[in-house]
Amino acid sequence: MTNTGMFFRMLFSAVFRRRSRAMMAVVASLVGAATLFCLAMICIAVPQQMNEEMRAYGANLIVTPTSSTTSADKAGIDEAMVEHTTEMVAAKGSEKHATYRYENVRVNAAPYVMAGVDAAQVKNLNHHWVIDGSWPSDGKVLIGRDIADAIGLKVGSRITIGYRASDNASSSSSSSSSSATSSSNDTNTDADANGSTSSQSQSSSGQPTQDGRVSSDIMDTSGTEFRVAGIVDTGGSEDSIIYATNADVNKLTGVTRGVDVIEYSAGANDLNALVQSINDMTSMHVKAQQVTKITASDTRIITMLQTLFWIVSLVVLVLTLVGVGTTISSIVSQRRNEIGLRKALGASSVAIGTEFYVESAMYGLIGGLVGTAIGYGLAQWLCVAVFERSIGFNWWLGVASVLLAAVVAVVASIPPVHRATRIDPAVVLREE
């Protein structure tokens, strides 16, 4: 029999003679590998999935017209520019977007903000909106909870909405959305309630005037009748806005123009760089900015999870070292007489140490393989339970987990093996 054959024969016979101790070493490595692999898989998968979950609560990037476009022709952002900006965002990662056109309107002579939207886009972007009823469609509007409570409206009620160009003639009519404040604009020519044009202007106090007198249409309650399709309740600024389809807003105002705000849920890794690239293109006449409350929360939560991962991983690693080291130390103590006899017969300290290191590595490999499989199962179950989506197996991480388990087992066995190689055979044999 060759030396190699004798080596493995002695190794496996030693393992099978002490199966209970060997099982304890394997279990210690298994628990460590399972926990570390599960944490690593979650740490890799969670940032991406957490980012997607956070972006379901609204936009993390908004694009608005620059002052030059809003003060000159008040055309807003045209469709071509929306497509171009969307292409820039999509080139950096996944994206969802929605456009908003804001106009000042009247309901029972009281001023409100009306937003022209594509219902499908807004629904896809804002999963957190609570809708009682349905989204807006032709002839139907979605109103905010604050407006519904103030006027006493319910789903199915009728609402008369009036549009006056004079209400939108100021150069900086502001309208709030869920993540930004944008300018509402219209043409410089005003139309009265009967559709005829007249020379209106602004008085020194800011009130609309007609022929040098303060306009009396401030109490005009005429307008276009809509049916309330639904009521939106978010607890934010959306609750004070009336949402209608773009076609209905165009029909109500008599003017077709661009949008005031584009909201993006962008999956770009570097959102700052994306914002800078949009703002650097001055020819686009738009400006981009992050929605701080979304991006800051996203970054903070991910950082906290990663910090927690490293802390728990360190604790698990120490416990694994202690567990494997204690088991190997117990095995060495049981084989003390055998080691002394082998040294008396001429076995070198290197040969004895090598046998123990290989034995420890074998425990680590077996525990690492089983533990990695269990760890993946745990990670898969957690991701499905929390995020309702599965994760794929990372083979590179799996190989690293098995190798790490073997290395940890070998490192944990260094102190007891060092003691084993220092056993004096004369002392051991005299005790026998």
C-alpha positions as CSV (number, residue, x, y, z in Angstrom):
1,M,0.0,0.0,0.0
2,T,1.3,3.4,-0.9
3,N,1.8,6.2,1.6
4,T,-1.1,8.1,0.1
5,G,-3.4,5.1,0.4
6,M,-2.3,4.5,4.0
7,F,-2.9,8.2,4.7
8,F,-6.5,8.2,3.6
9,R,-7.1,4.8,5.2
10,M,-6.0,6.2,8.5
11,L,-8.0,9.4,7.9
12,F,-11.3,7.7,7.1
13,S,-10.9,5.1,9.9
14,A,-10.3,7.9,12.4
15,V,-13.4,9.7,11.2
16,F,-15.7,6.6,11.4
17,R,-14.4,5.6,14.8
18,R,-15.5,9.0,16.1
19,R,-18.6,9.5,14.1
20,S,-20.4,11.5,16.8
21,R,-17.5,14.0,17.1
22,A,-17.2,14.2,13.3
23,M,-20.9,14.9,13.1
24,M,-20.6,17.8,15.6
25,A,-17.8,19.3,13.5
26,V,-19.9,19.0,10.3
27,V,-23.0,20.5,12.0
28,A,-20.9,23.5,13.3
29,S,-19.7,24.1,9.8
30,L,-23.1,23.6,8.3
31,V,-24.8,26.1,10.6
32,G,-22.1,28.7,9.9
33,A,-22.2,28.2,6.1
34,A,-26.0,28.2,6.0
35,T,-26.3,31.4,8.0
36,L,-23.5,33.2,6.1
37,F,-24.8,32.2,2.7
38,C,-28.3,33.1,3.5
39,L,-27.2,36.6,4.7
40,A,-25.0,37.1,1.7
41,M,-27.8,36.2,-0.8
42,I,-30.2,38.5,1.0
43,C,-27.6,41.3,1.1
44,I,-27.1,41.0,-2.7
45,A,-30.8,40.6,-3.5
46,V,-32.3,43.0,-1.1
47,P,-30.8,46.3,-2.4
48,Q,-32.2,45.7,-5.8
49,Q,-35.6,44.5,-4.6
50,M,-35.7,47.1,-1.9
51,N,-35.0,49.8,-4.5
52,E,-37.9,48.5,-6.6
53,E,-40.2,48.4,-3.5
54,M,-39.2,52.0,-2.6
55,R,-39.8,53.2,-6.1
56,A,-43.3,51.8,-6.0
57,Y,-44.0,54.6,-3.5
58,G,-43.6,57.3,-6.0
59,A,-41.0,58.9,-8.2
60,N,-37.4,59.4,-7.3
61,L,-36.7,61.8,-10.2
62,I,-38.7,64.7,-11.6
63,V,-38.2,66.7,-14.8
64,T,-39.7,70.2,-15.2
65,P,-39.4,72.9,-17.9
66,T,-36.7,75.6,-17.4
67,S,-37.8,79.1,-16.8
68,S,-37.1,80.1,-20.4
69,T,-39.7,77.6,-21.7
70,T,-42.3,78.5,-19.1
71,S,-42.1,82.3,-19.3
72,A,-42.0,82.6,-23.1
73,D,-44.7,80.5,-24.9
74,K,-45.8,78.5,-21.8
75,A,-45.9,75.4,-23.9
76,G,-44.4,73.1,-21.2
77,I,-42.5,70.0,-22.2
78,D,-43.6,68.7,-25.6
79,E,-44.1,65.0,-26.5
80,A,-40.8,64.8,-28.4
81,M,-38.9,66.1,-25.4
82,V,-40.7,63.6,-23.1
83,E,-39.6,60.8,-25.3
84,H,-36.0,62.0,-25.5
85,T,-35.8,62.4,-21.7
86,T,-37.3,59.0,-21.1
87,E,-34.8,57.4,-23.5
88,M,-32.0,59.0,-21.4
89,V,-33.4,57.6,-18.2
90,A,-34.1,54.2,-19.7
91,A,-30.5,54.0,-20.9
92,K,-29.3,54.0,-17.3
93,G,-31.6,51.3,-16.0
94,S,-35.3,50.4,-15.7
95,E,-37.8,53.2,-15.7
96,K,-41.4,54.0,-15.1
97,H,-42.8,57.5,-15.7
98,A,-45.9,59.6,-15.7
99,T,-46.6,63.1,-17.1
100,Y,-48.7,65.8,-15.5
101,R,-50.3,69.0,-17.0
102,Y,-51.6,71.4,-14.4
103,E,-54.3,74.0,-14.8
104,N,-56.1,76.2,-12.3
105,V,-59.9,75.5,-12.4
106,R,-62.9,76.5,-10.3
107,V,-65.5,74.3,-8.6
108,N,-68.4,76.3,-7.1
109,A,-66.3,79.4,-7.7
110,A,-63.6,78.0,-5.4
111,P,-60.1,77.6,-6.9
112,Y,-58.6,74.1,-7.4
113,V,-55.8,72.5,-9.3
114,M,-56.6,70.1,-12.1
115,A,-54.0,67.7,-13.5
116,G,-54.2,66.1,-17.0
117,V,-52.7,62.6,-16.8
118,D,-52.5,59.3,-18.5
119,A,-54.2,57.1,-16.0
120,A,-52.3,54.0,-16.9
121,Q,-48.9,55.7,-16.4
122,V,-49.9,57.2,-13.0
123,K,-51.3,53.9,-11.8
124,N,-48.1,52.0,-12.8
125,L,-45.9,54.6,-11.1
126,N,-47.8,55.2,-7.8
127,H,-48.8,51.8,-6.4
128,H,-49.3,53.3,-3.0
129,W,-52.3,55.4,-4.0
130,V,-55.5,54.3,-2.3
131,I,-58.3,54.6,-4.8
132,D,-61.9,54.4,-3.8
133,G,-63.7,53.8,-7.1
134,S,-61.8,53.8,-10.4
135,W,-59.2,55.9,-12.3
136,P,-60.3,58.8,-14.5
137,S,-61.6,58.2,-18.0
138,D,-63.5,60.2,-20.7
139,G,-66.0,62.5,-18.9
140,K,-64.9,61.2,-15.5
141,V,-62.4,62.6,-13.0
142,L,-60.5,61.3,-10.0
143,I,-60.6,63.8,-7.1
144,G,-58.5,64.1,-3.9
145,R,-59.9,63.1,-0.6
146,D,-59.6,66.7,0.7
147,I,-61.7,68.0,-2.2
148,A,-64.3,65.3,-1.7
149,D,-64.7,66.1,2.0
150,A,-64.8,69.8,1.4
151,I,-67.5,69.7,-1.3
152,G,-69.3,66.6,0.0
153,L,-68.7,64.4,-3.1
154,K,-68.9,60.6,-3.4
155,V,-68.0,58.2,-6.2
156,G,-70.7,58.7,-8.9
157,S,-71.4,62.3,-7.9
158,R,-71.5,65.0,-10.5
159,I,-69.0,67.9,-10.4
160,T,-69.0,71.1,-12.5
161,I,-65.5,72.3,-13.3
162,G,-65.0,75.8,-14.8
163,Y,-61.9,76.9,-16.6
164,R,-61.0,80.6,-16.9
165,A,-57.9,81.6,-18.9
166,S,-57.5,84.5,-16.5
167,D,-56.9,82.1,-13.7
168,N,-53.9,80.7,-15.6
169,A,-52.5,83.9,-17.1
170,S,-50.0,84.7,-14.4
171,S,-46.4,83.9,-15.2
172,S,-45.9,81.7,-12.2
173,S,-49.1,79.8,-11.4
174,S,-47.9,77.0,-9.1
175,S,-49.4,73.6,-8.8
176,S,-48.3,70.8,-6.4
177,S,-47.9,67.2,-7.3
178,S,-46.8,64.3,-5.1
179,S,-43.2,65.1,-5.6
180,A,-42.8,68.6,-7.1
181,T,-44.3,72.0,-7.6
182,S,-44.6,73.0,-11.3
183,S,-45.9,76.0,-13.2
184,S,-49.4,76.1,-14.8
185,N,-49.5,78.1,-18.0
186,D,-51.8,79.0,-20.8
187,T,-52.2,81.5,-23.6
188,N,-52.2,85.3,-23.1
189,T,-55.6,85.8,-24.6
190,D,-58.5,85.3,-22.2
191,A,-61.9,83.9,-23.0
192,D,-65.0,84.8,-21.0
193,A,-67.8,82.4,-20.0
194,N,-69.7,82.7,-23.2
195,G,-66.6,82.0,-25.3
196,S,-66.2,85.6,-26.6
197,T,-62.8,87.3,-26.3
198,S,-62.3,90.5,-24.3
199,S,-59.4,92.6,-23.2
200,Q,-58.6,91.5,-19.7
201,S,-55.6,92.4,-17.6
202,Q,-54.3,92.3,-14.1
203,S,-55.1,95.0,-11.6
204,S,-52.4,96.3,-9.3
205,S,-53.7,94.1,-6.5
206,G,-53.4,91.0,-8.7
207,Q,-57.1,90.6,-9.4
208,P,-58.3,89.9,-13.0
209,T,-59.8,93.0,-14.6
210,Q,-62.0,93.7,-17.6
211,D,-62.0,97.1,-19.3
212,G,-60.2,98.6,-16.4
213,R,-62.6,97.2,-13.8
214,V,-62.3,94.2,-11.5
215,S,-63.9,91.2,-13.3
216,S,-67.1,90.0,-11.8
217,D,-66.7,86.5,-13.2
218,I,-64.9,85.5,-10.0
219,M,-68.2,84.2,-8.7
220,D,-69.1,82.5,-12.0
221,T,-70.0,78.8,-11.3
222,S,-70.6,77.7,-14.9
223,G,-68.4,75.1,-16.4
224,T,-68.3,71.5,-17.7
225,E,-70.0,68.7,-15.8
226,F,-68.0,65.6,-15.0
227,R,-68.8,62.5,-13.0
228,V,-66.6,61.4,-10.1
229,A,-65.0,58.1,-11.1
230,G,-63.0,57.7,-7.9
231,I,-61.5,59.4,-4.8
232,V,-57.7,59.2,-4.2
233,D,-56.4,59.2,-0.6
234,T,-52.6,59.3,-0.1
235,G,-52.3,61.7,2.9
236,G,-50.2,64.0,0.7
237,S,-50.7,66.9,-1.7
238,E,-52.4,64.5,-4.2
239,D,-55.5,64.7,-2.0
240,S,-56.1,68.4,-3.0
241,I,-55.9,67.8,-6.8
242,I,-58.5,66.9,-9.5
243,Y,-57.2,64.3,-12.0
244,A,-58.6,64.0,-15.5
245,T,-57.5,62.5,-18.8
246,N,-55.4,64.7,-21.0
247,A,-58.2,64.7,-23.6
248,D,-60.7,66.1,-21.1
249,V,-58.2,68.8,-20.0
250,N,-57.5,69.8,-23.6
251,K,-61.3,69.9,-24.3
252,L,-61.9,71.9,-21.1
253,T,-59.2,74.5,-21.8
254,G,-59.5,74.6,-25.5
255,V,-55.7,74.4,-25.7
256,T,-53.3,71.5,-26.4
257,R,-49.9,72.0,-24.9
258,G,-47.0,70.2,-23.3
259,V,-46.8,68.8,-19.8
260,D,-45.5,70.6,-16.6
261,V,-43.9,67.7,-14.8
262,I,-42.5,64.3,-15.8
263,E,-42.1,62.0,-12.8
264,Y,-39.7,59.0,-13.1
265,S,-39.1,55.9,-11.1
266,A,-35.6,55.4,-12.3
267,G,-33.5,52.3,-11.6
268,A,-30.2,54.0,-12.4
269,N,-27.3,53.0,-10.1
270,D,-26.0,56.6,-10.0
271,L,-29.0,58.9,-9.9
272,N,-26.8,61.9,-9.4
273,A,-25.0,61.3,-12.6
274,L,-28.3,60.9,-14.5
275,V,-29.6,64.2,-13.1
276,Q,-26.3,65.9,-14.1
277,S,-26.4,64.5,-17.6
278,I,-29.9,65.8,-18.2
279,N,-29.1,69.2,-16.7
280,D,-25.9,69.5,-18.8
281,M,-27.9,69.4,-22.0
282,T,-29.1,73.0,-22.1
283,S,-30.7,72.5,-25.5
284,M,-33.3,70.3,-23.9
285,H,-34.8,73.3,-21.9
286,V,-35.6,71.0,-19.0
287,K,-34.2,70.5,-15.6
288,A,-34.0,67.4,-13.5
289,Q,-33.8,66.9,-9.7
290,Q,-34.0,64.0,-7.3
291,V,-37.0,63.4,-5.0
292,T,-34.9,63.5,-1.8
293,K,-37.4,61.8,0.5
294,I,-37.4,58.7,-1.7
295,T,-33.7,58.4,-2.6
296,A,-32.6,59.2,0.9
297,S,-34.9,56.6,2.5
298,D,-33.8,54.0,0.0
299,T,-30.1,54.6,0.6
300,R,-30.5,54.7,4.4
301,I,-32.4,51.5,4.6
302,I,-30.0,49.6,2.3
303,T,-27.0,50.9,4.3
304,M,-28.6,49.8,7.6
305,L,-29.3,46.3,6.1
306,Q,-25.7,45.9,4.8
307,T,-24.3,47.1,8.2
308,L,-26.5,44.6,10.0
309,F,-25.3,41.8,7.6
310,W,-21.6,42.5,8.4
311,I,-22.3,42.5,12.1
312,V,-24.3,39.3,12.1
313,S,-21.8,37.7,9.7
314,L,-18.9,38.5,12.1
315,V,-20.8,37.0,15.0
316,V,-21.6,33.8,13.0
317,L,-18.0,33.5,11.9
318,V,-16.7,33.7,15.4
319,L,-19.3,31.2,16.7
320,T,-18.4,28.8,13.8
321,L,-14.7,29.1,14.7
322,V,-15.4,28.3,18.3
323,G,-17.7,25.4,17.5
324,V,-15.3,23.7,15.0
325,G,-12.3,24.4,17.2
326,T,-13.9,22.9,20.2
327,T,-14.9,19.8,18.3
328,I,-11.4,19.3,16.8
329,S,-9.8,19.9,20.2
330,S,-12.0,17.1,21.6
331,I,-11.0,14.8,18.8
332,V,-7.3,15.6,19.4
333,S,-7.7,14.9,23.2
334,Q,-9.3,11.5,22.4
335,R,-6.5,10.6,20.0
336,R,-3.7,11.7,22.3
337,N,-2.3,8.2,23.0
338,E,-2.6,7.3,19.2
339,I,-0.6,10.5,18.4
340,G,2.1,9.6,20.9
341,L,2.4,6.1,19.6
342,R,2.7,7.3,16.0
343,K,5.4,9.8,16.9
344,A,7.3,7.0,18.8
345,L,7.2,4.9,15.7
346,G,8.7,7.8,13.6
347,A,5.8,9.8,12.4
348,S,6.7,13.5,11.9
349,S,4.8,16.4,13.3
350,V,4.1,17.6,9.8
351,A,2.4,14.3,8.8
352,I,0.3,14.3,12.0
353,G,-0.7,18.0,11.5
354,T,-1.5,17.4,7.8
355,E,-3.8,14.6,8.7
356,F,-5.8,16.7,11.2
357,Y,-5.9,19.7,8.8
358,V,-7.3,17.5,6.0
359,E,-9.8,16.0,8.4
360,S,-10.9,19.4,9.4
361,A,-11.1,20.6,5.8
362,M,-13.3,17.6,5.0
363,Y,-15.7,18.5,7.8
364,G,-15.8,22.0,6.5
365,L,-16.4,21.0,2.9
366,I,-19.3,18.6,3.8
367,G,-20.8,21.2,6.2
368,G,-20.3,23.9,3.6
369,L,-22.0,22.0,0.8
370,V,-25.1,21.1,2.9
371,G,-25.1,24.5,4.6
372,T,-25.0,26.4,1.3
373,A,-28.0,24.4,0.0
374,I,-29.9,25.1,3.3
375,G,-28.9,28.7,3.2
376,Y,-30.2,29.2,-0.3
377,G,-33.5,27.6,0.7
378,L,-33.8,30.0,3.6
379,A,-32.9,33.0,1.5
380,Q,-35.4,32.0,-1.2
381,W,-38.1,31.6,1.5
382,L,-37.4,34.9,3.0
383,C,-37.4,36.8,-0.3
384,V,-40.7,35.2,-1.3
385,A,-42.3,35.9,2.1
386,V,-41.1,39.5,2.3
387,F,-40.9,40.7,-1.3
388,E,-43.1,38.1,-3.0
389,R,-40.4,37.2,-5.6
390,S,-37.8,34.6,-5.9
391,I,-34.0,34.9,-6.3
392,G,-31.6,32.9,-8.5
393,F,-28.7,30.9,-7.1
394,N,-25.4,32.7,-7.2
395,W,-22.9,30.0,-8.2
396,W,-19.8,32.1,-7.5
397,L,-21.1,32.9,-4.0
398,G,-22.0,29.2,-3.5
399,V,-18.4,28.1,-4.3
400,A,-17.0,30.9,-2.1
401,S,-19.3,29.7,0.7
402,V,-18.1,26.1,0.5
403,L,-14.4,27.1,0.4
404,L,-14.9,29.6,3.2
405,A,-16.4,26.8,5.4
406,A,-13.4,24.6,4.7
407,V,-10.9,27.5,5.4
408,V,-12.8,28.3,8.7
409,A,-12.6,24.7,9.8
410,V,-8.9,24.5,9.1
411,V,-8.2,27.8,10.9
412,A,-10.3,26.7,13.9
413,S,-8.2,23.5,14.1
414,I,-4.8,25.3,14.2
415,P,-4.6,25.6,18.0
416,P,-5.6,22.0,18.9
417,V,-3.4,20.6,16.0
418,H,-0.5,22.7,17.3
419,R,-0.9,21.1,20.7
420,A,-1.1,17.6,19.1
421,T,2.2,18.0,17.3
422,R,3.9,19.0,20.6
423,I,2.9,15.8,22.4
424,D,5.9,14.0,23.9
425,P,5.6,10.3,23.1
426,A,7.7,9.3,26.1
427,V,5.2,10.9,28.5
428,V,2.2,9.4,26.7
429,L,3.7,5.9,26.6
430,R,4.8,6.0,30.3
431,E,1.2,6.9,31.2
432,E,0.1,3.8,29.3
